[in-house]
Amino acid sequence: MFKKILAVAALMGAGLVHAFSPQAGTWIVTSEMDGKPGRGFGIDVQNTTLVMQMYAYESSGQPTFYLAVGDVVDNKVTAPLNKYSGGRFFGSGARSGTATGSAGNVSVRFTTGTTGFITFPNEPEVAISRFNFGYGAVAESLRGFWTLNSIGSEGLQSDLVEFNTSLAPTANGNGLMSNTAQTFGCEQQVRGALSGNVVCVKINSSNQLVRSYVFVYSVNEGEGYSVGSASSSQQSLYIRRLTTPKGVGTGLLYKDAELRTGDASALLQHIEHLSRFGLPQ
C-alpha cells in the first residue's frame, strides 16, 4: 500500500517546474567532470550579491586567483573577473594583495539552485552545476533527520521525520527510506516524468494519504512543493537535512551531540538501575 500511494503521488506532480535560488558551495563545469583535471569555483549568493572565487592558470602555467562580485538580477549576473597578486603567503606577515587587471567579464545564468550556464572570457557558454561529492543518488543518502516546511494557502505545514528504514523500490525509484512506523517515506526517482526529483508521501494509520511532496535537493537543502490529500493547491516546500546518515548534525550550532536520539547501553543501564532500586523517591 505504501508503495502504491507513493507511485500515485509521483504522477500528481509530473511536468511541474519550480524556481530555485543559487546554492552556495563548490560548482563545476559539468562537461569537465570526466575523471580528468577540470575547473571548479566557489559561488555564494547572499541577498542579491554574488561572490565567485576561482583558481585558474595563465597561458604560461602560472596559477592565478580570480574574484568576481556582482548583483544577481532575474537569475543572471555579469561581473569583471579580476585577478590579484602580492597577498599574504604561508608564514608571511600581513601583506595586502593588489588587483592586477581583469581577464574580462564572466556571465552566469542560473536555471535552478544547482544548475546553470557560465561564459568565461574568450570562451563559449557551458553548463555548470553544484558539485555534490558527498551523496550519491541512492536510497541510503536520505537516511537521517529532515525537516519539511510547506507554506501556502493552507498556512504553514511542518514535519520533522527520521528516515531510518529501507524498503523496496517502486517502478521509477531506487528504493524507499521511511520512518520506523512506515507512515512517512521518500524515494529518489531515477526514471519517468519526475526523474531527478525526490518524491515523498505521508500517510495515516489507516493507510490513507495525508500529504505528497516533490522536491530537488543538493547536499543538505532542497525546495519543491507539497499537496494535501484534500486539496489541489500546491504549497511551496523547503526541506533541510538535520543529520547525516551517520547521525552527525549539519547545523551551525546543534551538532551530533545535541541531535543524538539515545544510546542502547544507556537505556540498559537506566532500566537495570530501575529494576534494582525502584523509582526515585
Secondary structure, DSSP 8 states (H G I E B T S, - for coil): -HHHHHHHHHHHTTT---------EEEEEGGG-SSS---EEEEEEETTEEEEEEEEE-TTS-EEEEEEEEE-BTTEEEEEEEEEES---TT------EEEEEEEEEEEEESSSSEEEEE-TTS--EEEEE---S--SSGGGG-EEEEEEEEETTEEEEEEEEE-EEE---SSEEEEEE-TTSSEEEEEE-SSTTTTSEEEEEE-TTS-EEEEEEEEEETTEEEEEEEETT---EEEEEEEE-B-TTS-B-SSS--HHHH----HHHHHHHHHHHHHH-S--
